[in-house]
Amino acid sequence: MKKIIGILMMVIVLIAMASGLAYAGTKITQSDIDEGLNFCQEYPVRLALDGTEITFGEKDVPPVIIKERTLIPARALFEAMGGIVAWDNNTQSVNIKLDNTVVQLVIGSDVAVVNGVDQPLDVPAMILDPDGDYYGSTMIPVRFTAEALGCEVSWEDSTRSVLATSPKTEEPVIEPNEPSTEPTDGNTDTPTDDDSGMLDMIHTAAKDKLVVIDIGHGGKDCGSIGHQGQTDQLYEKDLNLPIGLKLNEYLKSAGVKTLLTRDQDVYLTLDERTTIANNNGATLFVSVHNNSNESSTPHGTEVLYNSKVNAEGKTENDLYGIASKTIAANVQDEMVSICGTYDRGERSSPSLYVLKHTVMPAIIVEGAFLSNESDLKMLRTSEFIDNYAYAVAKGIIKSLNDAYK
């Protein structure tokens, strides 16, 4: 069925291009497209982000210049930045979200929509299928889209390269939280470990290991929204904050050294979040989130990770004595056991910005879905917030104690 739909879409696009359409006063024909593809096949165009060349999949159409405008496969650049790229089949549009900016490009349209405002395009988004197998690439104008998302873009003629630079911000200065030395008071409201009645204390060998707690979204970035537009709408950022703060309390009570990327409702870029962890020599980075989907069906918990290998071929275990995948599995197990959520498993997600740009082992916890009615009802309870924080703390402590004995 997907191939049939793809064939129909491709036929429509090719017929339109063959007849010639005007975009922002520029007529694009199939001849223009063929000329661009043939020239760029002989003289390829490269694409680099922050000095690192972007590679493309085997099925991707590589960057192409049409009417002096460079188009690239939609996902390649912006997912590398940590953005979200989604295809909407109903509107035939590509939707790109980076930080608090959303850009929508409709196939064949001379108008893009940036945060709800129409802006003209010199060349439209289009589907290209040069090998005729009906599995083409959705191509978008790179300069317009990147600059709309706050990036800088330049052209290096000597290497025929498009050079993109991620949005930059000043590095925030945040002091680490030292472990708590106060004895626990035996509060019965705290979730209890079946074996000991409290969280295990961190081993002496792990007391100097810094855990950065990244509380997702905040400020102008509300994250996902439950019951959007209704009187009881719920912002993800308003869930993540109390969960992250409670997680910090639990870890400190167990003797873990922690650092929060934020402790109030403020906006941080993805680059700021990773910079905090990298500059402070963290051993572990955990990002607190909750999930959403266009469908109301998906539900449950998943933990995302990225098994890193550095330029010298050294793994996370080689460098830190602990691995992202192991931490993700431990946290996932505790979340499902303690929170009672559906087990979606742990999942490798190397393209996500905070997992890609942190140098240490890192995970993203997606507690539950704001788009699912059953999960949303659970998310609104203080019990779930507390259990979420306790479960992640327990998974982290187990991971550290197993690694540093």
Buried (B, 14 or more C-beta within 10 A) or exposed (E): EEEEEBEEBBEBBBEBBEEEBEBEEBEBBBEBBEBBBEBBEEEEBBBBBBEEEBEBEEEBBBBBBBBEBBBBBBBBBBBBBBBEBEEEEEEBBBBBBBBBBBBBBBBBBBBBBBEEEEEEBBBBBBBBBBEEEBEBBBBBBBBBBBEBBBBEBEEEEEEBBBBBBBBEBEEBEBEBBEBBEEEEEEEEEBBEBEEEEBBBBBBEEBBEBBBBBBBBBBEEBBBBBBEEEEEEEBBBBEBBBBBBBBBBBBBBBBBBBBBBBBBEBBBBBBBBBBBBBBEEEBBBBBBBBBBBEEEBEBBBBBBBBBBBEEEEEEEBBEBBBBBBBBBBBBBBBBBBBBBEBBEBEBEEBEBBBBBBBBBBBBBBBBBBBBBBEBBBEBBBEEEBBBBBBBBBBBBBBBBBBBBBE
